[in-house]
Amino acid sequence: MTTNIPVLYVFAISHYCEKARWALDYLGIDYELHHVAPGEHAEIAKKLGGSNTSVPYVHVDGKIIQGSANIISWAQSQSGTGEKRLTPEVELELCTDIEKRIDDIAGVHIRRFYYSEALVEHPGTVRPLFTRELPFPKNILIRFAFPKIRKIMISRMDLGKAQGDESKDIVAGELEWIDGLLADGRKYLIGERFSRVDMAVASLLSPLALPPEHPVYNNLSHPPKLAQQVSKWSDRRSLQWARDMYAEHR
Ligand SMILES: N[C@@H](CCC(=O)N[C@@H](CS)C(=O)NCC(=O)O)C(=O)O
């Protein structure tokens, strides 16, 4: 399939997909959004020549761009030097370091903390997020295949009670780190204007911050233990700031 309109492939539930989607929306890129089913996502990535199976990926002009950070860089390269540049004008190296750390640590452990309770103990709350926006026959297929998908996810992401607790502690440490970066009352993490680093941090914290402007988490219902923890964290500077970024820029 070759198309001139970029196609963004996503899972509705994924905060990495939300990050890529926000970038394309923010920069005013004309694109098609394709929600894919688990399993299908890997087949499509392979068919398009991807080097791995993860969403998000963009297919454009016969090329595949994989990973939310690469997608932001590509989108920025398409949109020139307008008012809404996502690359900060200063401290590029610091921007890359913060973006990489939030992608590799908080992004991964927020997901594991959530799934360790939601997918293990309350899978019925996760399934609608996997079937959301899928066309009718695929939606039915995923409903039936969900027990198998759940098993694979539990094994691949190493989910469980102890693992969830471990991830919760890691997330607490990473929130402390972001609180510290914001402690001097700055509006943006780097420089005087909104940049990709703010987008990366706010979108990857969005499963905890639950901003009303988020296209999926605006009515996400957390399982009970996670809900309790999230309500304890809710007034933290980092999560309030993430909600502010959404309110102003999403
Ligand atoms: N660092 C990557 C992470 C992407 C990622 O972990 N995607 C998950 C969904 S949240 C995925 O596609 N998992 C299934 C797979 O890798 O096949 C990014 O920023 O895009």
The ligand as an SDF file (V2000), in Angstrom:
LIG
                    3D

 20 19  0  0  0  0  0  0  0  0999 V2000
    9.3380    3.5970   22.7490 N   0  0  0  0  0  0  0  0  0  0  0  0
    8.2280    3.2050   21.8700 C   0  0  0  0  0  0  0  0  0  0  0  0
    7.2790    2.3180   22.6820 C   0  0  0  0  0  0  0  0  0  0  0  0
    6.1170    1.7940   21.8760 C   0  0  0  0  0  0  0  0  0  0  0  0
    5.3900    0.6710   22.5930 C   0  0  0  0  0  0  0  0  0  0  0  0
    5.8330    0.1680   23.6480 O   0  0  0  0  0  0  0  0  0  0  0  0
    4.2470    0.2390   22.0040 N   0  0  0  0  0  0  0  0  0  0  0  0
    3.4540   -0.8460   22.5590 C   0  0  0  0  0  0  0  0  0  0  0  0
    2.0390   -0.3540   22.8500 C   0  0  0  0  0  0  0  0  0  0  0  0
    2.0350    0.7740   24.2240 S   0  0  0  0  0  0  0  0  0  0  0  0
    3.3200   -1.9740   21.5370 C   0  0  0  0  0  0  0  0  0  0  0  0
    3.1130   -1.7430   20.3590 O   0  0  0  0  0  0  0  0  0  0  0  0
    3.4370   -3.2370   21.9990 N   0  0  0  0  0  0  0  0  0  0  0  0
    3.2740   -4.4000   21.1630 C   0  0  0  0  0  0  0  0  0  0  0  0
    4.4990   -4.7350   20.3440 C   0  0  0  0  0  0  0  0  0  0  0  0
    5.6070   -4.1910   20.6110 O   0  0  0  0  0  0  0  0  0  0  0  0
    4.3780   -5.5580   19.4330 O   0  0  0  0  0  0  0  0  0  0  0  0
    7.5730    4.4880   21.3510 C   0  0  0  0  0  0  0  0  0  0  0  0
    7.8680    5.5520   21.8990 O   0  0  0  0  0  0  0  0  0  0  0  0
    6.8060    4.4300   20.3740 O   0  0  0  0  0  0  0  0  0  0  0  0
  1  2  1  0
  2  3  1  0
  2 18  1  0
  3  4  1  0
  4  5  1  0
  5  6  2  0
  5  7  1  0
  7  8  1  0
  8  9  1  0
  8 11  1  0
  9 10  1  0
 11 12  2  0
 11 13  1  0
 13 14  1  0
 14 15  1  0
 15 16  2  0
 15 17  1  0
 18 19  2  0
 18 20  1  0
M  END
$$$$
